[in-house]
Amino acid sequence: MHDTEPGRPQHALPPDAPERLADQHPTAAPYTKLAPVLGLVTAMALVIGQVIGSGVFYKPNVIAQSTGGFVGLILFLWVACGLVNLCGALAIAELAAMLPHAGGNYVYLREAYGRMCAFLWGWAEFWVIRSGAIAALGTAMAISLYKLWVSVGGEPPGGQQVFEKVVAISAIAVCTAVNIASTVWGGAVQNVTTAIKAGFLIFLGLLPFVAVSENPVAIGPLFPAVGEASLLLSIGSALAGIMWAYDGWGQVTVVAEEIHDPQRNVPRALAGGVIALILLYFGANLGYHLTLPSSTIAASALPAEDVTRTLLGEFGARLLLAMILVSTFGAMSSNILVGPRVLFAVARDHHFLRLWRRIDPRFGTPALAIGTVSAWSIVLVLAGDMTWLFGPPRPGGPPPKPLFDVLTDYAIFGGSVFYFLAVAAVFVLRARQPDSVRPFRTLGYPVTPLVFLVFYLFLLVSMFAAAPTQCGTGLLLIAAGMLVYAVWGRRGASDEMPRPA
């Protein structure tokens, strides 16, 4: 399983790795390394905290609708999708142990497919994917706080729109300051919020067992009859919703350089974190369906709120809003901790972005990269639904979508293509760099990564078939980065980013 010499610890790089790196790149710029200050607990908290946002609370209605409400099928799909993600995590773990540097997927894409492919991932990450996620999570947190405020004490000062923007921007600013001041502090925020989120999901899973004896729910048949073709076709929507709820487990690799003993701890965090997510999601969804009939869950806008209200009254509904607030805040903080490291990694490779490779001497963090990503996220929050530019929507028409939702809708397909390529890089690098040190090898290779790739290919085809215009436009948005790379990227290349030993 491990590619090491006899007598050497399995997680260690060879003693001559720095010399081999210098021999391969004698003209490389001095490598500015981020300090390893995060432990295994924080690494696992990043895996779990990055994933648990709002999906497990909001998506069960879509999944119940798409599966006909068969509880056995629903629980099976949550576990199956979790195992698929575990296959991807085991594959990415090999790359993270082989290349334990800031940037995660950016580094793997560069080594497997070249600078331009990696640059396009960094381009999409900065302008749309990461900044849009931060803006969306900040806004979701503000919406939860607004609802909680109204349920307790009436309308907040300034009205809903002003309140939500002020709260979202303030939360982003606070998390930015924390992560600039100390990576350890940013990790501590993750530890606390992840513990709260995980504890609440365990609570959701266990509480119904106390109440079910008094208010039993008729679950009905667990699985559909064999051969229901219409149900099989609609399961794709359920799979997309569940995979969205699992999205984000690989982001811990972006901060691999700042984790103690990354060759050992990053694979452990990836595998352990995804397994924990499977158990938490299974328990929470079992709790939902022990409390409410599937038909009620399918018709609910926020199933988790109805569950907690049924079990604990209005206090339960308010508790759920408070947990969503904590959950989205923790996920937003995680994105602010992780996301700027991609910009930092791109800047290591490209001289025209050299300002963003700077490590602040006072704090030991990529402060300018953190501030820049957060500043653009705040711009997206302020832009709102862009009615100030395009005018109000037509009477009777759909309400305008926030700008960051529009951008993310367009870019999500292109981003998913990059995730597919990152896992496929395991095969590419095994062929192109067979002699590179691999402290961890993918368990079950080649079947493990193939399971993930086949499943993800099905999702990509389904996404494109469902929304070809959005997917095509997303690819065009990302392809715009090719023009930037052609003008500045090639001639501005540097070699500060380390290569495999």
C-alpha positions in Angstrom: 0.0 0.0 0.0 2.9 2.4 0.8 5.8 3.2 -1.5 8.6 3.5 1.1 12.0 2.0 1.7 12.6 -0.6 4.5 13.1 1.0 7.9 11.7 4.4 7.0 8.4 5.6 8.6 5.6 5.1 6.0 4.5 8.7 6.1 7.9 10.3 5.7 9.4 11.8 2.5 12.9 10.6 1.6 15.7 12.5 3.4 17.1 13.8 0.1 13.8 15.2 -1.2 14.9 18.9 -0.9 18.1 18.2 -2.7 16.2 16.3 -5.5 13.8 19.2 -5.8 16.7 21.7 -6.2 18.4 19.5 -8.8 15.2 19.3 -10.8 14.7 23.1 -10.6 18.0 24.9 -10.1 16.6 28.2 -11.2 13.4 28.0 -9.1 12.5 30.9 -6.8 12.9 30.3 -3.0 10.0 28.3 -1.9 8.0 30.2 0.7 6.3 27.6 2.8 3.3 28.1 5.0 3.8 26.9 8.6 2.2 23.5 9.5 0.0 24.6 12.5 -3.1 22.4 12.1 -3.6 19.0 13.6 -5.6 15.9 12.6 -8.7 17.0 14.6 -8.8 20.3 12.8 -8.2 18.6 9.4 -11.1 16.3 10.0 -13.2 19.2 11.2 -12.5 20.9 7.9 -13.7 17.9 6.0 -17.0 17.7 8.0 -17.5 21.4 8.5 -17.0 22.2 4.8 -19.6 19.7 3.8 -22.4 20.3 6.4 -24.0 23.5 5.4 -27.7 23.6 4.5 -28.1 20.6 2.2 -29.0 18.0 4.9 -31.7 20.4 6.2 -33.2 21.6 2.9 -32.7 18.7 0.4 -34.7 15.9 2.0 -37.9 17.3 0.4 -36.4 17.0 -3.2 -35.1 13.5 -2.4 -38.5 12.3 -1.0 -40.3 13.7 -4.1 -37.8 12.1 -6.5 -37.9 8.6 -4.9 -41.6 8.2 -4.3 -41.0 8.5 -0.6 -39.7 5.0 -0.1 -37.7 5.3 3.1 -35.5 2.3 2.4 -34.5 3.6 -1.0 -33.8 7.1 0.4 -31.5 5.8 3.2 -29.8 3.5 0.7 -29.1 6.4 -1.7 -27.6 8.5 1.2 -25.2 5.7 2.1 -24.4 4.8 -1.5 -23.6 8.4 -2.4 -21.4 8.6 0.7 -19.5 5.5 -0.4 -19.0 7.0 -3.8 -17.5 10.1 -2.3 -15.4 7.9 0.0 -13.9 6.3 -3.2 -13.1 9.8 -4.5 -11.6 10.8 -1.1 -9.3 7.7 -1.1 -8.1 8.7 -4.6 -7.5 12.3 -3.7 -5.7 11.2 -0.5 -3.0 9.6 -2.7 -2.4 12.9 -4.5 -2.5 14.9 -1.2 0.1 12.7 0.4 2.2 12.8 -2.8 1.9 16.6 -3.2 1.2 18.1 0.3 1.3 21.7 -0.8 -1.1 24.6 -0.6 -3.7 24.6 -3.5 -5.1 21.1 -3.5 -6.8 20.4 -6.8 -4.8 23.2 -8.4 -1.6 21.4 -7.7 -2.9 18.0 -9.0 -4.3 19.5 -12.2 -1.1 21.2 -12.9 1.0 18.1 -12.4 -1.3 15.9 -14.5 -2.5 18.2 -17.3 -0.3 21.3 -17.3 -0.3 24.9 -16.2 -3.3 26.1 -18.3 -5.7 23.6 -16.9 -4.7 24.4 -13.4 -4.9 28.1 -14.1 -8.5 27.8 -15.4 -9.4 26.0 -12.1 -7.9 28.9 -10.1 -9.7 31.4 -12.4 -13.1 29.7 -11.8 -12.4 29.3 -8.1 -11.7 33.0 -7.5 -14.3 34.7 -9.7 -17.2 32.4 -9.2 -17.0 29.1 -7.3 -15.3 30.0 -4.1 -16.4 33.7 -3.9 -19.9 32.8 -4.8 -20.0 30.1 -2.1 -18.8 32.6 0.5 -21.3 35.2 -0.6 -24.2 32.6 -0.7 -23.3 31.1 2.7 -23.0 34.5 4.3 -26.4 35.5 2.9 -28.0 32.2 4.0 -26.6 32.7 7.5 -28.1 36.3 7.5 -31.5 34.9 6.3 -31.5 32.4 9.2 -30.7 35.1 11.7 -33.4 37.3 10.2 -36.0 34.6 10.6 -34.8 33.8 14.1 -35.0 37.5 15.0 -38.5 37.8 13.7 -39.7 34.7 15.5 -38.4 36.1 18.8 -38.7 39.8 18.7 -40.3 41.2 15.5 -38.8 43.1 12.6 -35.1 44.1 13.0 -34.0 47.7 12.4 -33.4 48.7 8.8 -35.7 46.2 7.2 -35.0 42.7 5.9 -32.8 43.6 2.9 -30.5 46.0 4.7 -30.3 43.7 7.8 -29.3 40.7 5.7 -26.6 42.5 3.7 -25.1 44.1 6.9 -25.1 40.7 8.7 -23.6 38.8 5.7 -20.8 41.4 5.1 -20.0 41.7 8.8 -19.8 37.9 9.1 -17.4 37.7 6.1 -15.3 40.6 7.5 -15.0 39.0 11.0 -14.0 35.6 9.5 -11.5 37.3 7.2 -9.9 39.1 10.2 -9.7 35.9 12.2 -8.1 33.9 9.3 -5.6 36.7 8.5 -4.6 36.9 12.2 -4.0 33.2 12.7 -4.6 30.0 10.8 -4.8 28.3 14.2 -7.7 30.6 15.1 -9.4 29.9 11.9 -9.0 26.2 12.6 -10.4 26.7 16.1 -13.6 28.2 14.6 -13.9 25.1 12.5 -13.5 22.8 15.5 -16.2 24.6 17.5 -18.8 25.0 14.7 -18.2 21.4 13.4 -18.7 20.0 16.9 -22.0 21.9 17.2 -23.2 20.8 13.8 -22.3 17.2 14.3 -23.9 17.2 17.7 -27.1 18.6 16.3 -27.3 16.0 13.6 -26.8 13.2 16.2 -29.6 14.9 18.2 -31.9 14.8 15.1 -31.1 11.1 14.6 -31.7 10.1 18.2 -34.5 12.3 19.4 -37.2 10.6 17.3 -36.5 7.2 19.0 -37.8 8.9 22.2 -41.0 10.2 20.6 -41.8 7.4 18.1 -43.4 5.2 20.7 -46.0 8.0 21.4 -46.5 9.1 17.8 -45.6 6.2 15.5 -45.3 7.0 11.8 -46.5 4.6 9.1 -43.4 4.3 7.0 -44.9 2.0 4.4 -43.0 -0.1 1.8 -39.3 0.5 2.1 -38.5 -0.1 -1.6 -40.5 0.3 -4.8 -41.6 -2.7 -6.8 -39.1 -4.0 -9.3 -39.3 -2.4 -12.8 -40.8 1.0 -12.0 -39.1 2.8 -14.9 -40.5 6.2 -14.2 -39.1 6.1 -10.7 -35.7 5.1 -12.0 -35.6 8.1 -14.3 -36.4 10.5 -11.5 -33.8 9.1 -9.1 -31.2 11.3 -10.9 -32.6 14.4 -9.2 -32.3 12.7 -5.8 -28.7 11.7 -6.6 -27.8 15.3 -7.6 -29.3 16.6 -4.3 -27.5 14.1 -2.2 -24.2 14.6 -4.0 -24.6 18.4 -3.5 -25.1 17.8 0.3 -21.8 15.8 0.3 -19.9 18.4 -1.8 -16.8 19.9 -0.3 -15.0 17.0 1.4 -11.8 17.5 -0.7 -11.2 21.1 0.4 -8.9 20.0 3.3 -6.3 19.2 0.7 -6.0 22.9 -0.2 -4.4 23.5 3.3 -2.4 20.3 3.3 0.8 22.4 3.6 -0.4 23.8 6.9 -1.3 20.4 8.5 1.2 18.5 10.7 2.5 15.4 9.1 0.2 15.8 6.0 1.3 12.5 4.4 -0.4 10.7 7.2 -3.0 13.1 8.5 -4.6 14.3 5.3 -5.6 10.7 4.1 -6.8 10.0 7.7 -8.9 13.2 7.7 -10.4 12.5 4.3 -11.4 8.9 5.0 -12.5 9.5 8.6 -14.4 12.7 7.7 -16.4 11.1 4.9 -17.2 8.0 7.0 -18.4 10.4 9.8 -20.6 12.3 7.2 -22.2 9.0 6.0 -23.1 8.1 9.6 -24.4 11.6 10.4 -26.5 11.9 7.3 -27.9 8.5 7.6 -28.9 9.1 11.2 -30.5 12.5 10.5 -32.5 11.2 7.6 -33.7 8.2 9.6 -34.8 10.7 12.2 -36.7 12.7 9.7 -38.6 9.7 8.4 -39.3 8.3 11.9 -40.9 11.6 12.8 -42.9 12.6 9.7 -44.5 10.7 6.8 -42.6 10.9 3.5 -45.5 12.8 1.9 -45.1 15.6 4.5 -41.4 15.8 4.0 -41.8 16.0 0.3 -44.2 18.9 0.6 -42.1 20.8 3.1 -39.9 23.8 2.2 -37.6 23.0 5.2 -38.2 19.5 6.4 -35.8 19.7 9.4 -37.8 22.6 10.8 -41.1 20.6 10.6 -39.3 17.7 12.3 -38.0 19.8 15.2 -41.3 21.6 15.5 -43.2 18.3 15.7 -40.9 17.0 18.4 -40.2 20.2 20.4 -42.8 22.7 19.4 -41.9 26.3 18.5 -38.7 26.0 20.6 -37.6 23.2 18.2 -38.3 25.4 15.1 -36.2 28.2 16.6 -33.4 25.7 17.6 -33.3 24.5 14.0 -32.9 28.0 12.7 -30.1 28.6 15.2 -28.4 25.4 14.0 -28.6 26.4 10.3 -27.1 29.8 11.3 -24.2 28.0 13.0 -23.9 25.5 10.1 -23.8 28.2 7.4 -21.4 30.4 9.4 -19.1 27.4 9.9 -19.2 26.5 6.2 -18.5 30.1 5.2 -15.6 30.4 7.7 -14.2 27.2 6.2 -14.4 28.6 2.7 -12.5 31.7 3.8 -9.9 29.6 5.4 -9.5 27.3 2.4 -10.3 29.3 -0.7 -7.5 31.9 -0.6 -4.9 29.2 -0.6 -5.9 28.4 -4.2 -5.1 32.0 -5.2 -1.9 31.8 -3.2 -0.9 28.6 -5.1 -1.7 30.2 -8.5 0.4 33.2 -7.6 3.3 30.9 -6.8 3.2 29.7 -10.4 2.7 33.0 -12.1 4.9 36.1 -11.8 2.1 38.6 -12.8 0.3 37.5 -9.6 3.3 37.6 -7.3 1.7 40.0 -4.8 -0.7 37.2 -3.8 2.0 34.7 -3.0 3.3 36.9 -0.1 3.1 35.5 3.4 2.5 38.2 6.0 5.5 38.2 8.3 3.5 39.2 11.3 0.8 36.5 11.1 2.4 33.8 8.9 -0.7 33.7 6.7 -1.4 34.6 3.0 -3.1 37.8 4.2 -3.5 39.5 0.9 -4.9 36.4 -0.8 -7.4 36.0 2.1 -8.4 39.7 1.9 -8.8 39.7 -1.9 -11.1 36.6 -2.0 -13.2 38.0 0.8 -13.4 41.5 -0.8 -14.7 40.0 -4.0 -17.2 37.9 -2.1 -18.5 41.1 -0.4 -18.9 42.7 -3.8 -21.1 39.8 -4.8 -23.2 40.3 -1.7 -23.6 44.0 -2.4 -24.5 43.3 -6.0 -27.5 41.3 -4.8 -30.0 40.5 -7.6 -28.7 43.3 -9.9 -32.1 44.9 -10.2 -30.3 48.3 -9.7 -28.6 47.6 -13.1 -31.2 45.7 -15.1 -34.4 47.0 -13.6 -37.1 45.2 -11.7 -38.5 41.8 -12.9 -41.6 41.7 -15.1 -45.0 41.7 -13.3 -46.0 38.1 -12.7 -42.5 36.8 -13.6 -40.1 34.9 -11.4 -38.3 36.9 -8.7 -34.7 37.9 -9.7 -31.9 35.6 -8.6 -28.9 37.0 -6.7 -25.9 37.6 -8.9 -23.8 35.0 -7.1 -26.5 32.4 -7.6 -26.6 33.2 -11.3 -22.8 32.9 -11.6 -22.6 29.7 -9.6 -25.5 28.2 -11.6 -23.5 28.8 -14.8 -20.1 27.7 -13.4 -21.1 24.6 -11.4 -20.9 22.3 -14.4 -17.4 23.5 -15.3 -16.3 23.1 -11.7 -17.6 19.6 -11.7 -15.5 18.8 -14.7 -12.4 19.9 -12.8 -13.4 17.7 -9.9 -13.7 14.8 -12.3 -10.2 15.6 -13.8 -8.7 15.8 -10.3 -9.7 12.2 -9.4 -8.6 11.0 -12.8 -5.2 12.6 -12.2 -4.5 9.5 -10.0 -4.3 7.4 -13.2 -2.4 10.1 -15.1 0.3 10.6 -12.5 0.8 6.9 -11.9 1.6 6.6 -15.6 3.6 9.8 -16.0 5.4 9.8 -12.6 5.7 6.2 -11.6 8.9 6.8 -9.5 7.5 9.7 -7.4 7.3 9.0 -3.7 3.7 8.0 -2.7 3.4 7.8 1.1 -0.2 6.7 0.6 -1.6 4.6 -2.2 -5.3 4.5 -3.0 -7.0 1.5 -1.4 -8.6 -0.7 -4.0 -6.9 0.9 -7.0 -7.9 1.0 -9.8 -11.5 0.1 -8.9 -11.9 2.8 -6.2 -11.3 5.8 -8.4 -13.1 4.2 -11.3 -16.3 3.9 -9.2 -16.2 7.6 -8.5 -15.4 8.6 -12.1 -18.2 6.5 -13.6 -20.7 7.9 -11.1 -19.6 11.4 -11.7 -19.7 11.0 -15.4 -23.3 10.0 -15.1 -24.0 13.1 -13.1 -22.2 15.4 -15.6 -24.2 13.9 -18.5 -27.4 14.3 -16.5 -26.6 18.0 -15.7 -25.8 18.9 -19.3 -29.0 17.1 -20.6 -31.1 19.0 -18.0 -29.6 22.4 -18.6 -27.4 22.6 -21.7 -27.6 26.4 -21.9 -26.4 26.9 -18.4 -23.7 24.3 -18.6 -22.5 25.6 -21.9 -22.4 29.2 -20.6 -20.5 28.0 -17.6 -17.9 26.4 -19.7 -17.6 29.7 -21.7 -17.2 31.7 -18.5 -14.3 29.4 -17.4 -12.8 29.4 -20.9 -12.5 33.2 -20.7 -9.6 32.4 -18.4 -7.8 30.9 -21.4 -7.5 34.4 -22.9 -6.0 35.8 -19.7 -3.6 32.9 -19.6 -2.6 33.4 -23.2 -1.8 37.1 -22.6 -0.2 36.9 -19.1 0.0 33.4 -17.9 2.6 31.9 -20.2 5.1 34.7 -20.1 4.6 35.3 -16.4 5.3 31.7 -15.3 7.6 31.1 -12.4 8.6 27.8 -10.7 8.2 28.6 -7.0 5.6 25.9 -6.5 7.4 22.7 -5.5 7.2 19.5 -7.5 7.0 15.9 -6.4 10.3 14.5 -5.0 
